Every structure is written in C-alpha cells, then in structure tokens.
C-alpha cells in the first residue's frame, strides 16, 4: 500500500506540473466558455482515465522488461525532454480553436473525444508512461489522472474567475525547472545502479 501511495503522490505532482501551461488547459478554458463546467470536467476525466490507463500499461510492461538502472537513465533523458518541451510552450492552433468552438452533440462526448485525441503522444501521456516504469501502476494511474484533471480544473476556475490565464512565463519556467530536477534525480539514481 505504501508503494501505491508513493506512486500516487509522485504522479499527481509530476502530471499536475506537466499540465500547467499545456494546450489541454487552453482547451479546457475554451470548452468552459461554451459548455457547463461539470460537462467539461466529466469529459476531461473520462478521456484522461482511458489515456492514462493505456499509458501505465505501456510503462509497466517496459518496467518489467528492462533493467532498472537503464530505465532510470532513459527516464531522466525523457524528463529533460519534458523540461525543454515545457520551455517551448504550447498553444492551440487556429484549427484546434475552431474544433473546440464547433463541437456539437453531447458536450461530455465532444470534450472527451477532443481531450482523448489531444493527449495521445502529449507530454503528460509520455510522463505517465515514464512514471509507470518506476512506480506502482495503480498509484501512477490514479495520481496522474487526478493530477491532470486538477490542473485543468484550475485553468477553468482561473479562466472563468479572473478572465485571464496564469502568467505563462512563470508557469513555464517553474514547470521546466521541476522536470529538470526530476531528470537529475533519475539520472543520478540510474548511474548509481548501472555502475
């Protein structure tokens, strides 16, 4: 049980930070201007639950197949990549903005489908895969899902109450720094195990 809680806490923190400033937050804010907040949250939660379940499946399989030291080194490189990706920033393309505005049918299905597709191959999905190679998959799945939903809810609330986004530059640098720190910790741990 302690391993599951540790996996939950680490995954929640990593994915919450990864989601800050991500295009998914921008999508959540956009959908929240068109649909009821509860519909957006349910759609995000459903999509995230499915994507992150697949992610932990992939990560747990890799974790069983590869030596731990090398996994840590690869994971460190991945986290350095996430830091660089976060520094680059994310924004919605004009096409993605149009899709968010034109979504028809059930709001929950529209939001869920959009988030599902947006998250495939996104840094939060890749971070979840990486975490599942290191930690208990159940804790990673629950923590990463709740972390992402919490970050998107924060964006909705901040966007609706303040009518503006979080200071993008501060969020981007803070998130990138945390990713880099996770990367350094994993790299040191991996090198110690390999050597």
N, C-alpha and C positions, 0 to 999 in steps of 0.2 A: 504493500500500500504506500510506503514511503517513496518508492520509485515512481509510482503513478503521480503522487503529489508533486514531486520534484519536476517531473516531465511537464505536468500541468503548469506550474509556476513559470518555468523557463520558457515554455512555448507561448504562454499568454503574453509574457513580456516582450519576447522577440517579435512575435507577429503583430502585437499592438504597435510597437515602434515601426515595424516594416510598413504597416498600413498608413502611418501618418504621412500625408502628402502624396499618397498613391492615387492613381487615376480612379480607383474604386471609390475612394472618399468623394472625389468630384462627381462620380456617377450617383452616389448616394444623395449628395446635396441636390443634384439636378432632379432625380426622381422625387425627392421630398417636396420639391416645389410643384410637382404635378399630381402626386398621389398622397394619400394619408400616410402619416409616419409609420403606423403599425403595419401597413401593407408593404412598405419599403423594407422594414426590419424583418418581417417574415420572409420575404423574397430573398434578402441577403443571407439570412440564417440558413434557409433551405439549400441555396446554392453552395454556400461555404461548407456546410456539413458534408455534402456529397464530394466536393473537390478535395477537401482535406482528408476525407476517409480514403480516397484513392491515393492521395499523397503519402499518407502514413503507411499504406500497404506497400507502395514502391520503396519507401525509405526503410521499412522494417525488413523487407526482402534483401535489400542491399546490405543492411547491417549484419544480417546473418551470414551473408556470402563472403564478405570481405574482412580482412584483419582490422582490428580496432585502430591501431596506430595510423594506418594509411587512411582510414575513413576520417579520422580527426584532421589530417593534413588536407585532404580533399575538401572537407567541410570548412576548414579555415580559409582556403582559397575561395570557396563559394561565398563565405561571409565578406571577404574583401571585395568580391564582385558585387555583392548586395550593397556594400558601402558606396562603391563607385556609381552603381545604378541609382541609388538614392540621391547622391550629389547631382547627378544629371537632371533629376526631377522627372515628373510625369505630368502630362496634361491630356485632356480629351481632344481628339481630332474633331474637325467640323462634322465628319460623318458620324462619329460616336455621339456627339451632342445632338445631332438630328435624330438618331435612333432613340436616344433617351427621351426626346420630346414627343416623337411619333408613336411610341409604344402603345399598342391597342390591346383589347381583350382584358382579361383579368390582370389587375395591377400586380398581384403577387407573382403570377406566372411571367409577366413581362420583366419585372425586376429580377426574378430568379434566373430566368434564361440569360438576361444581359450579364448578370454577375457571374454566372457559370462560365460563359464564354470568355469574359474579360479575365477571369482568374486562371484559365488554362495557360500554363507556362509563365505566369506572372511571378514576381519575386517572392510573394507570400506563399505561393504553392511550392516553389523551389526551396524556400526556407523551411517549410513544413517537411518536405522530403528529407532535407538535410538533418533536421532535428530528430526525425524518426529513425535515422541510422544510429543515433546516440542514446536515445531515451525510450522509455516505455511508450508503445504506440497509442495506447488508450489515453494516457495523460497528454501526449502530444496532440492527438486528435481533438480532445475536448478543449485543451488550453488554446490551441491555435484557432479553433472555430470561435470560441468566446472572445479571444483577443481581437480577431478581425471584426466581429460584429460590434464589439465595444468601441473600437476605433471609428467604425463607420457611423455608429450612433452618435459619437462625439461630434463628428463632422456635421451630421444632420442638426443636432441641437445647436451647435455653434453657428452654423449657417443660418438657421431659422431665427435664432435669438439676436445675434449680432448683425446678420445680413452681410457678413464678410468672412473670408477664410482666415485660418490661423496664419500668423506670419510665416510664409513659405520658406524663407531663407533660414530662419532659426530652426524650424522643424527639420528641414533637410539636413543641415549641418549636425544637429543633435542626433538624428537617426543614423546618419552615416558614421558618426563617431562611435555610437553604440555597436553598430555592425562591425566596425574595425576592431573594437575591443573584444567582442566575441571571437572574431577571427584570430586575434593574437593569442587569446586563451586556448583556443582549439589547436592552434599551430604548436604552441609550447607543449601541450599535452600529447599531441601526436608525435612530435620529435622525441620526447622522453620515452614513449612506448616503443618507437621504432629502433631507437639507439639502445 
